[in-house]
Structure formats: C-alpha cells, structure tokens
Amino acid sequence: MKMGIKNLILGAAVIAVSASVASVTTYKVIEKNNASKNVQTATAAEVPVLKASYTQTSAPQRHIDLTDAADKSIHAVVHIKSTKNSRTQTIRRAPDIYDFFFGDGMGRQQEIRTQPRVGFGSGVILTEDGYIVTNHHVIDGADELDVTLNDNRTFKGRLIGSDENTDLALIKIEVDEKLPALPVGNSDDLKVGEWVLAVGNPFNLTSTVTAGIVSAKARTLGVYNGGIESFIQTDAAINQGNSGGALVNAAGELVGINSVLTSPTGSYAGYGFAIPTSIMTKVVSDLKEYGTVQRAILGIMGGTVTSELSEEKDLGTVDGVYVSEVIADGAAQEAGIEVGDVIVAVDGNKIKSMAQMQEMFTKHQPGDKVKITVLRKKKEKDVDVVLRNVQGNTNVVKNADLDMLGATFKELDEKDMRLYKVSHGLKVVDVAKGRFADAGIKKGFIIMKVNNVPMKSIEDIEKAVKQANTSSDQVLFISGVTPSGKRAYYSVNLSQE
C-alpha cells in the first residue's frame, strides 16, 4: 500500500515536471524570433497544466516583413484638399401685400451667399507624369483641387474624369520631375487571410500606414445607390480622410482603393472596404481616354441566388445570379437569356453573386463577346452575348460637358427677370461652334428648363448635361424664351459627332 502511494506521488511529480517543461518549451517557441527580448521561464504554478494533446509544438511560421511594401507605398500616396467656392444665389420671395400695391407683383429678390466648403481625402499616384486616382466622393463638386505630396510640396490638380457608379476619379498634376508611382497589382490574385497595408494621408501630415488581412472579397454594401460594388473587406484600419488611399499587398503593389468604412461612430470599428484594382484599372483607362467610362451592359435585372430563393423556385443551385427580368432589345434578350435562368459562369469563370458578376463585366467594353453559362430547368446552357453600352449599342460613349455645347451662360439678374417676366433662368451670352449652334439656339436665349428641370444656376445645367450623358438617348430638351419674348423649344443631341 505504501509502495503504491509512493509510486502515485512520483507519477504526479513526473506529470507536473512534464507540464512545466512543455510550458517553457511553448513559451520559447513564441519568443524565439524576438532576439531583443529576454526569454522568461515559467513554472508549473504560473501556467495551467497542458493536456497531452497540446504538448506537440507546431511547425515554425514564416515571418511576414511589410517594411518594403510600406516604403514603396507611402511616397506614392497624396493628400487631396477639395474646395467648393462660395456662391451668391438670388432667390425671389413670395409676393406680399406691399409687392402687390407698390412693387411689380413678383415678390422681393434676396441674395444668399453660401460659405466655401472644404473636404479632405487621399489619392494614389499611378504614373510618373502625375496621374492620380482617388474617390469620386472626395472631389465631387469641387472648384479647386490641391494635391500635397509626401514631401509636403503642393500642386494644383485638374479633374480628368469621374465615375459616380464606381466612386472613382482621375486627376492630374503638372510636375517637371518623375513622381514615385505605385505599381498596380492584380486584385483577383488576393487570398482571404493575406496581409495588406492601408495607406492614406488624411491629415496632411505625410502618409500613414496600418496593417491587417483580407477578410473577404466581392462584398456588397448598398452604399452607391445602384452603383457597382464588389469590395475587398479588410481589418486594416481605414478612417475618415483615408478615402482614395491605397490598399497594398506584401509585394508593395496597389490592389485596391480605400473607399468605405462601416462604423456606428464614424471612426474605425474593425471593417474597411476597398475598390479592387480589377475595377479601378478599367475605369481609370476609360476616364483618361474618353472622359467617361465605357460600361458594358448585359441587360438583365436580378440578384444573388439565396437558399430561400433556390428552394422557392426549385433552381437546383445556391450559387449564381437569378434573372428576374430581361431588358427589351438588350444584349441578354438578343442572346436568348430568359427570365428564370440562373447565370452560373462568365467565360468559364464561376459566378456566385451579383457583385462578382458586376466586377467581371467592368473589365469589358461594349462590343465585347462573352460566353454566359446559365442554368435553365437545372440544365446548363451556354450562350454567346455581345455586350452593349448604356445607349443600347456598341459605340464609344464620349463625355459631354459645357465646352461641347459651345455656349456660355449667365444666371439672370433682377433686370432680366423683370424684363422677361420670369422668376428664374439662364441667359445664353455667347454661342460658338458646338451643339447649341447645331440646334439653332442663338445668343440672348433664356433657358427656363432642361429635360423638364428648372434652370436657376450654372450648376443646374452642368448636372442636366451629366445626367443626359448617361441616359439612353443623350438628348437635352430645352424650353425657354427668345430675346423677343416668344416661347421656344429645342432638342440638343449630345451623342452626335
């Protein structure tokens, strides 16, 4: 009996010592890569006894060094200051009894001066001669753009083009020397769990770097109001002002443009989202060449297949895009795609969601031919589709702006409004070669409405031209008053050569 108790005590001591040795060994494995720290030993009393299944040490892991990637990227990320200048807007108050008896019956005029608005963001240098990509929402509505490099030099920026649907914009600065451009990588090669850096310059204090991993790909958030979304999700900290900055892989290549953070407080809370370079590269190329994006459209309405939808419709799959509507005279209808089909692949690449399919189509131009694989009544069928543009054809869409109209405008003053008996409008003060001259609009014409929207400021007609440029017909329907006081109507075609 005594011998048994002695053996039992000895066995317990051996287990305790083994546990202590295992604990020390585990602690050293964790610390062995850090030579600058003293390795501390631990006793069995200081750590819990490890179970036998945990005593085997894992294989040593490769150390990830991000210093080179950080060094390559910080000099290619810039600070962008966007300024919207103050404006004086004339409004007319509703007439009162005084105006009725002593005025012109049109109410009193009041001038309101808006304050300048300043916003900040980041941008990424793409070429050595000064082309910089940023977010559309960073520069939207700006009258002036100031770009500060990482060495604190500041340059005036010029907007080349902007695309609200993808939240991307391209600007240019003029420099005499070569700038430190960031090489562009392929975001399609990113893997979930891969290390990335988020680089931004939100406070004009030179570039700031945060690190994290790719948490997910092809995320949809619904923040672009029908725009194209296929975000890279990362836990690298992205805060306000980092918009337009760089998401960089461990090789120091640009793989995304930081764009969105989700947070109940407005500050970083663990989730950041970037636009992949698979979308950015095509958009930037189009903006540089055409001033607008050549968007390839399939011509369907639908959504990502869910388990509930699959069960309800008996689709036979939980992946893909369900076609709920086929647009009349569109590319899909012409190719024979039908309502109820499930798009499961594009050019042999499997499709799991609407976001993934949209990302694929952003790489294409109108006129490109793609092979669409659909699941119809649980059987796969391949169809060839020729993609079209927003106008329903395969032509190049060119950006229409006020320069294309060939006219200059002035907001009506009180004298003009009294003379023409109108409460708003834009006066055409000059007509040169352009769309207005082609349509027969002459100097002195008062524009009252464009596409049934009242024109009260230069911003109104800029907005009308922008909206018409993305419509299917690209036409401005203009109504107004001639210098002789007669009502007149014109149709201005923006798409003609």
Secondary structure, DSSP 8 states (H G I E B T S, - for coil): -HHHHHHHHHHHHHHHHHHHHHHHHHHHHHHTT-TTS------TTTS----GGG-S----------HHHHHHHHTTEEEEEEEE---EEEEE----HHHHHHS-SS--EEEEE---EEEEEEEEE-STTSEEEE-HHHHTT-SEEEEE-TTS-EEEEEEEEEETTTTEEEEE---SS------B--GGG--TT-EEEEEE-TTSSS-EEEEEEEEEEEE----STT----EEEE-S---TT-TT-EEEETTS-EEEEEEEE--SSSS--S-EEEEEHHHHHHHHHHHHHHSS----B--EEEEE--HHHHHHHT-S-SSSEEEEEE-TTSHHHHHT--TT-EEEEETTEE--SHHHHHHHHTT--TT-EEEEEEEETTEEEEEEEE-B-TTSSSS------HHHHTEEEEE--HHHHHHHT-S--EEEEEE-SSHHHHHT--TT-EEEEETTEE--SHHHHHHHHHHHHTSSS-EEEEEEE-TTS-EEEEEEESS--
